[in-house]
Amino acid sequence: MRMPTPDAEVLARRADIVSRLREIAPGEAVISDPAELKAYECDALTAYRQPPLVVCLPENTEQVAAMLRLCHEMRVPVVPRGAGTSLAGGSLPTADSVILGVSRMAEVLEIDLEDRFVRVQTGVTNLSVTGAVQDEGFFYAPDPSSQLACAIAGNIAMNSGGAHCLKYGVTTNNLLGVRMVTMQGEIIDLGGPHMTEGGYDLLGLICGSEGQLGVVTEAWLRVLPSPEGARPILFGFESSEIAGACVADIIREGVLPVALEFMDGPAIKVCEDFAKAGYPLDAQALLIVEVEGSEAEIASQLAAIRRIAERHGPIAIKESASPAESAAIWAGRKSAFGAMGRISDYMCLDGTIPIGELPGVLRRIEELSEQFGLRVANIFHAGDGNMHPLILFDANKPGDLETCEAFGAEILKLCVDVGGCLTGEHGVGVEKRDLMTHQFNPVDLAQQAAVKDVFDPLWLLNRGKVFPLEIFESRIAA
């Protein structure tokens, strides 16, 4: 995986860059010691590593603006970073880049439950947003599996979703506004604590832009009243294809659970060993379906879902009978990626497909697994077609990473070929950068690059991500 060639002039001016950054944010806000920089050499896509030039951890928007103005003046590349949980290499640095992290910007600035929003600095974790309002009966809907650690900054950058996005949508559906700093150091507000505003939907443009257009320092987030109750039910099936057909039928018949999650046989075993959630170990596929509402609503929805599932011959059905059982069921799902990491290195994908294509895609993934000689564990948001195949490999075995990457590329191309897309919530980053030409033609990519030209004409922000390197290099050469 090739990254942009570091700017030798920037590397030569390192001491001056560090000194001037420390004038903006003295003390521990600027990290330059080589040993300490190693903590920032990668994100959750640990296969690729590169220590940055320096790390900056500002405390407020004004410091971010001053740092970006300086980096723009000195032509220094900048890599925005939230909590570093990106599975697509979204915050992988280059040797000549300043990592600008928002982890010290972690305050809840305003809570307005009458108008149902909170305003936060974007270094706050996803889960802490709900934590700030749950005692008043409210919650923040997007819930990625890394919600205990991931920052709102990264959620906005990648338009993150989670298990409950089937009903409540992903980040863009719950984002009201942002305060953002451009590469030139200008502070702008887009949207805010109101429903809509006139003009172009620039807020929609920023959400999912992967740190290519600016650094988001504050966000207005929609919070919702907590449901009266919720209950999950498990269905075990003899094969992934049968489970996939069941998912398609649930969606086709107009039932809208709050969550609809899938695990295949390998994932079931690993998660059950880790979480002791009560998953059926004899099943080759598992669906977790959760509904919410009053007791009467829950009973009615679960009865309808049972009727649909029973047409597909489930070999196990388990409806949660208590809050403790519900928590255990979700603990198994939420800890899936960590549990898998106990037994193997893996690469986690997130291609998205039409629901009706699910059985065929799962069958093709099994065929590709045999072709490439690597095992796959499938764990994903089945309700909206956002797949998370985990390709297992041995990072210490020569050639295994390259085989894994080739296998992953074929899965992502398959997603596009059946009418889906390369990414549902992880972003493009470096992982899918060179596959963008499979989904977009040259005109499409040129239009996207033209948008970046407007916000960041020197292409200093998050270099080497999203766009194929040929596009970046052509912009720099021009």
N, C-alpha and C positions, 0 to 999 in steps of 0.2 A: 504494500500500500504506500504509494508515493505522496509526499506532502510538499508544499512549496519550498523552494530553496531559501534558506535563511539569508537575510540581508546582511552582508559582511560589514557594511558601514554601521548598521544598528548595533551589531555585536561589538564593534570596536568602541562604541559610545556608551557601553553599559554603565560604567561608573558615573558618568554625567547624568544619564537617565535616572538611575537610582537616587542620586543626590537631589535632583529636582523633584522627584516624586515625594521624597521625604520632607521637602519644604511644604508640600501640600498636606501631607498626613504623617506627622512625626511619630516616633515610637515604634510599636509593633505592627503598625498598619502596613508597612512595606517590608516584605520578606525577600532577602537576597542571598542568604547563606545557602550554599549548594546542598547541604544535608537536609535543610528544611524545605527546599524546593522540590525534593523527591516526593513529598506528599501530594504534589500537584501535577506530577508527570503524566497522569492518566485519569480517566474517570472510570465508570463501571465497565467499560469495554477495555479490559486490562491487557488485551493482546498487543496494544500499541502504547508506547511510552516515549515521552520526550520532556525533560525538564524545561520549564520556561526561562526566559531571561530574568524575570522578576515577578513577584506576586504582590498585588495591592488589595487591601481589605478596607475600603472606606466605610465610614459610619453614616453618611447621609448623602442626599442627592447632590448637594453643593460640592462635596469632595469628589464625587463621581464626575461631575461636569468639569472640574478643574483638571482632573487626571486625563480625561479624554481630550480636553483642549491641548494639554501639553503633548500627549501622544500624537495628536493630529499635526501639531506644529513640528514635531521631531520625526514624523513619518514612521512611527513605531506601531507595529501590528498589535491589536488588542483581542483577547479571548474572554468574553464574558463567561462567568461561572456561577452557578447556584450552589447546590450541595454536592455536585460531582457524581450524581447517580445515573447519568446518561448511559444508556446501553448501546448507543450508536456512535460514540466518540464525539459527541457534540461539544465537549469542552477540552478536547485534546489540544495541548499547546504546540506551538512551533518554537524552535530554539531562540528566535529573535522576538518573541511576543511577551507582552505584559498580560498576565492573567488578572482580570478585574473581577474579584469575587464579592458577593453581596452577603456573605454569611454573618457579618457583624451588623447588618441592617435587618434586625429581626424583631421589630416592635409592631404591635397592633396599635395603630394610630387613632382609629375612630370606630365606634360601634353604633350603628343606628338601626335598631330592630323595627322601629316604626316604618322606615322605608326599606328595611331588609337588605342592608349592605354593611360590610366592614371595609375599612381602608387599612392596608397593611404595608409595611416595608417588605420588599420581595424576598428578603432572606428568611422570612418566617417559614416554618415547615407546613406542609399541607395539613397535617393532622392538627396542628396547633390552631388553625383557623376555626375548626369545629370546636376545639377545646375552649376557645374564647367565648363561645355563644351557647354551648350545649346546656348549661345550667338554666338558661332562659328558654329552652325548648326549641333551639334552632340548630342547623348544621350546614356545612359546606359540602356540596354534592360530589364533585370529582374526587375519586379515591384510588389513585394508582397504588400498586402493591408496595411501593417504596414510600408510602405516605408518611410513615414515621420519620423518615430522614429527608425526603426530597423537598426542595424549596419551591415556593410559588414562582420565583423567577424562572426556574427550569420548566415548571408546568406551563407557563405562558409561552416560553420559547418553543416548546415541542407540542403545544396544544394537547396536554396529557388527558387521559380519560380515567379508566378504572372499571371495577366490576359493576358499579351502579350507573354507568353512563348510558345503559340501554334506555332507562327511563328519564334520566336527568340531563343527559348530554355530556359533552366533554368540556374542557376549560373554556373554549370560546363561547359556549352557551351560558356560562356562569360568570363571565368577565364583563364588568360594566365600564371600566376605564383604566387607563394607566398613566403614570408619569414616566416619561422616557427622556433619556439624554442621548442626543445624536453624537456621532463621532466627532463633530466639530465643537462639542461641549454645550450645545443649546438644549435648554430644558423645555419640553413641550408636554402638554396634557392632551390626551385623546379620550373622548368619552368622559364618564364621571358617574356620579350617583343618580343618574336619571335614565329613563328608558332608551331614548334615541336622540340623535342630533342630526342636523342637516349636513349636506355635503357628502363627500366620499367616505366610505366605511374604512377609514385608516386603522381603526382599532382591530377590525377583522384581518387587516393586512399584517399587523404586528404580531397577533397571536398565531404562533406556529412559524415565525420567521427565523427561528434558530439563532438569535443573536447576530443576524446579518445586517440589521437596519438600525439598531440602537441598543442601549442598556436600560431595561425597565427597572426602576428603583422603587416605585410604589404602585399599588393596584387597588382598585375598588372591586370587591367581589360580592356577588349575590349570595345571600344566605337564605335558607328556606325553613319553614316550620318543620320540626321533626315529625315523622309519621306517628300515628297512634300506636302502631305495632308493626312487627315484621316477623316473617317465619320462612326459613329455607326448607326445601325438601330435596332429597338425593334420589337419583335414579341410576342404577347400574345396568349396563348393556353388554351384550356379547361381543360387540365390535364397534369401532369408531364410526364406521359407515352407518350403522343403525342409529347411533346417538346423533350423528349429523342429520339424518333424515327426521328424527324426532324434533330437533331444533327448528328445522325448516317448517315443520307442521305447526309448531307452537306459534311461530311468527306469522305464518300464513293464515291461521285461524283468528288472528286479531287479538290474541291474549298478550298483554304487555306486562311481563314481570319487571320487578325493579332490577333484577340481575339474572343472568343466564350464563353460567360458566361451564367449561368443558375441561376434562382431564382424560388422558388415555391411560392404558394399563401401566406403563413404566412410571408415569407421574403419580398415579394412585398409590403405588407401593412406596415410593420414596416419601411422599407427603404423609402417608399413614404411619410409616416408621418414625417420622420426625414429630408429628403433631398428635398422634393417637386420636384422630378425629372420628373414628368409627366408619371409615370408608370401606366398601366391599372389595376385598382383595381378589375375589374370583372374577371380578368384572374387568373387561378390557376397555371400557369407556364409562365415564361418570359425568352426569350433569348435576350441577347445583343450581336450583331454581329458587329464587326468593321473591315473595310477594309482600305487600304491605297494605296497611289500612286498618279499619276496625276489625274486630273478631269475625263479624259476619262477612265482611269483604274478603278477608284472608281465607276463610273457609270456602267461599264461593270460587275464588280464583284457584285455590289449590285443587278443588274438585275438578275444575275444567282442565287443569294441567295434567292431573292424574289420568283423566279419560283419554287425553291425547297420547300420553306416554305409554299407556297400557296397550294401545294399538301396535306398539313396536316391541312388545314382549320383553319388558325389563326383567332382569334376573334378581334385582334388589330394589326395594323402595324403602326409604327411611325419612319420615317427616320429623322435624325437630319437635321435641315435647317440652323444652324448657329453654330459658335464656342461656344456660350453661351449654346445652347441646348446640344451640345456634352459634355461640361463640367458638366452640370447638370446630364446627364445620367450616367456619370462615377462617379460623386460625390455620387450618390445613391449606386452604387456598392462598391466603395472604403470605404464608411462609414458603410457598412452593419454590420460588427461585433460590432462596437461601438453602432450603432442604436439598435441592438438586446440586448445589455447589459443594455439599458435603461429600458427594460420591464421584464427581467428575468436573473437569472444565467443560464449559458449554458456551455456545453463542445463541443468544435469544433474539429471534426475529419478530417482526410485527406487521407483516403484510395483511392487507384487508381484502376480503372477497365478498361477492354477493352470497347471501345466505343459501340460496338454492344450489350453489356450486360446492357447498361444504362436503358432502359425501365423496364426490369425485376428487376433490383436492386432497382430502385425507388419504384416499386410496393411492393417488399419485405420489404423495410424500412417502408412503411406505415403499413404493417401488424405487424411488430415488434413494431411500435409505439403504436398500440392498445394493443399488448400483454403486454408491460411494463408499459403502462399507462402514458407515457411522450410524449409531443409534440415534433415535429422535424421541423426545418426550413432548407431547403436545398439551399445552395448558393455555387456554385463551378465552376471550370474551366472545362466546359463541353467538350471543344474541344480536350483535351488530357486525359479525363477520370479522372481527379483529383477532387474527390468529397470532399465537405465540409459540411456534415450534422451537424447542430447545435442542440444538444439535450438540451431541456429546462428543468430546474429543480429548486427546491427551496433549497438553501444551508442551510436554517434555519429549514428545515423539516427533522426530524430524518429518516434516511434510504434513502432519495431521492438521495444523492450522490452515494451511493452504487448501487441503481437501475440504475442510469444514467451510471455508469461505466460498469455494466453488459450489458446494452443495447448497449453501444458503442462497447464493445468487440464483440457482435454478428454482428454488422455492419462491423467491420474490418475483422472478420473471413469470412463473406460473400464476401467481396472484394477479399480475397485470393482464396476462393473456386471457384469463377467465372473466375479465371485466372489473377487477379490483385495482388496488394501488400499492405502491411500495411500502408505505408506512401509515399506520393508524394512529400512533401516539408517541412512538420513540423518536421520531424525526429521521431525517436523512443522515445528518452528521457526516462522518467519513465512511461509515459502513455501507451506505447505499449510494454514495456520491457518483460512482462510476456506472451505476445502473439507471441513472436519471434519463439517459438517452433511450432506454427501453420503454419508458412511459411517455416521455415528451419528445416531440420532434424539434429540429433546430429553431424553428420560429417560436415555439412555446418557450424554450429555454432563453432565447434572445429577449423576449418580452419580460421574463422574470429577472434577467440580468439588468435590463434597463431600469427596473424599479430599484434595484440595489444601487445603480449609478446615481440615482437621485439622492438617496439617503447617505451613501458612503462612496463618493466618487473615486477615492483613492484605494478602495477595496482593502481597508485596514482591519475591518471587523471580521473576526472569526474566519480567517483565511483557510482555504483548503477544505471547507465544509460545503455541503449541499450541491454546489456547482462542479461539474467535471473540471479538472485542472486546466484543460485547454481553454476554457472560457476565462478563467481567472488570469492565466498567462497572457491571453490576447488583450485583456483590459489593461494589465500592467505595461505591456509593450506599447500600447497606444498612448 
